[in-house]
Amino acid sequence: MSAVVHLAAPRRRGPDLKELLAQVAFGDQDAFAHLYDALAGPVYGLVLRVLRDPAQSEEVAQEVLLEVWRNAARYQPERGEVTAWVLTIAHRRAVDRVRAAQAASDREQRAAARSHTTDFDEVVEQVESRIEREQVRRCLKTLTELQRASVTLAYYRGFSYPEVADMLGTPLGTIKTRMRDGLIRLRDCLGVAS
């Protein structure tokens, strides 16, 4: 029986990200292309898990990798691996996008709430109307019988002055005078400016 010996293929080593990032810091576009190829997938995956929107995730991933290009010189190897540094940037950008979207939504809701105002407050209007009616009733009681009857028939029942004169059996001139005097007294009682 012959023994079969399987030799494992040598492990293919990925690019040295620290070296690539150092070259990117000096503006090496080829090094950035290699760095981009190595990190675009993990960056997109992390951002997608936070945003859950493929289109926004692609946009944020592009922003992250552009930030890596611009800030490559700020990377400090002693503080951690390149992948961790880039993914930290990606996570922060994704969270910032979520916060910005939430803030925009909150602003829209506040603006909508401000623009949606009722024309009037029904309860306040009802109370004011009731108070005004009570005040008018009280003031009507201060008029003479002829003034009160004339005002009531003309303004609350809609009769013309000649009709009021006929109904009350009083000359038209007297009705006009009583109406004028009664309205002046009502105005003064109600505190209405003339």
SVG drawing of the C-alpha trace seen along z (x, -y; Angstrom):
<svg xmlns="http://www.w3.org/2000/svg" viewBox="-101 -110 106 112">
<polyline fill="none" stroke="black" stroke-width="0.4" points="0.0,0.0 1.4,-3.2 1.0,-6.2 -0.4,-9.2 1.2,-12.4 -0.9,-15.5 1.1,-18.6 -0.9,-21.7 -0.6,-24.5 1.3,-27.3 -1.0,-29.9 -1.3,-32.9 -0.5,-36.0 -2.7,-39.1 -1.1,-42.4 0.6,-44.1 -1.9,-46.7 0.4,-48.7 2.9,-49.0 0.1,-49.9 -1.3,-52.5 2.2,-54.0 2.5,-54.3 -1.0,-55.8 0.1,-58.4 2.6,-59.5 0.0,-59.7 0.6,-56.3 -2.5,-55.6 -1.5,-52.0 -1.1,-51.3 -4.5,-52.8 -6.1,-50.6 -4.7,-47.5 -5.8,-48.8 -9.2,-49.6 -9.6,-46.1 -8.6,-44.6 -10.9,-46.7 -13.9,-47.7 -15.8,-44.5 -15.4,-44.6 -16.2,-48.3 -19.4,-47.9 -20.5,-44.9 -20.1,-46.8 -21.9,-49.8 -24.7,-47.7 -25.3,-46.1 -25.7,-49.5 -27.7,-51.3 -29.6,-48.4 -29.9,-50.3 -27.6,-49.1 -27.6,-52.4 -26.7,-54.5 -24.2,-51.8 -22.4,-52.1 -22.3,-55.8 -21.0,-55.7 -18.4,-53.0 -17.1,-55.3 -16.9,-58.2 -15.0,-56.0 -12.4,-54.9 -12.0,-58.5 -11.4,-59.5 -8.8,-56.8 -7.1,-58.2 -7.1,-61.7 -6.1,-60.7 -3.7,-57.9 -0.8,-59.8 -2.8,-60.0 -2.8,-56.2 -0.7,-55.2 0.5,-51.6 1.2,-51.2 -2.5,-51.8 -3.9,-48.9 -4.3,-47.1 -5.2,-48.9 -8.4,-47.0 -9.5,-47.9 -8.7,-51.6 -10.6,-51.6 -13.6,-49.7 -13.7,-52.2 -14.0,-55.0 -16.6,-53.1 -18.7,-52.4 -18.5,-56.1 -19.6,-57.3 -22.5,-54.8 -23.7,-55.9 -23.3,-59.6 -25.5,-58.8 -28.2,-57.2 -28.1,-60.2 -28.3,-62.7 -31.3,-60.8 -33.0,-60.8 -32.3,-64.5 -33.7,-65.3 -36.8,-63.3 -37.2,-65.0 -36.8,-68.4 -39.4,-67.5 -41.8,-66.4 -41.3,-69.6 -41.8,-71.7 -45.0,-69.7 -46.3,-70.2 -45.6,-73.9 -47.3,-74.3 -50.3,-72.2 -52.1,-74.7 -55.8,-74.7 -57.6,-77.8 -59.1,-78.1 -59.5,-76.3 -63.1,-75.0 -63.3,-74.8 -62.1,-78.4 -64.4,-79.6 -67.4,-77.9 -66.6,-79.3 -66.1,-82.8 -69.3,-82.6 -71.3,-81.4 -69.8,-84.3 -70.7,-86.8 -74.3,-85.5 -74.6,-85.8 -73.2,-89.3 -75.7,-90.3 -78.6,-88.8 -77.5,-90.8 -77.2,-94.0 -80.6,-93.4 -82.2,-93.4 -81.0,-97.0 -83.0,-98.3 -86.6,-99.5 -89.3,-97.1 -89.8,-98.9 -86.0,-99.0 -85.5,-95.3 -88.5,-94.2 -87.3,-96.4 -83.7,-95.1 -84.8,-91.5 -87.2,-91.6 -84.9,-93.5 -81.5,-91.9 -82.4,-88.4 -85.5,-87.7 -84.5,-89.5 -87.5,-91.9 -87.2,-95.2 -87.9,-98.5 -91.3,-98.9 -92.3,-95.3 -91.1,-95.9 -93.2,-99.1 -96.3,-97.2 -95.8,-94.3 -95.4,-96.6 -98.1,-99.0 -95.6,-101.9 -94.8,-104.7 -91.8,-104.0 -90.0,-107.1 -90.4,-106.0 -89.0,-102.5 -86.0,-104.0 -85.3,-106.3 -85.7,-103.4 -83.5,-101.2 -80.8,-103.8 -81.0,-104.5 -81.1,-100.8 -78.1,-100.0 -76.1,-102.8 -77.0,-101.4 -76.0,-97.9 -72.7,-99.1 -71.9,-101.0 -72.9,-98.0 -70.9,-95.6 -67.9,-97.9 -67.7,-98.0 -65.7,-101.0 -67.7,-103.1"/>
</svg>
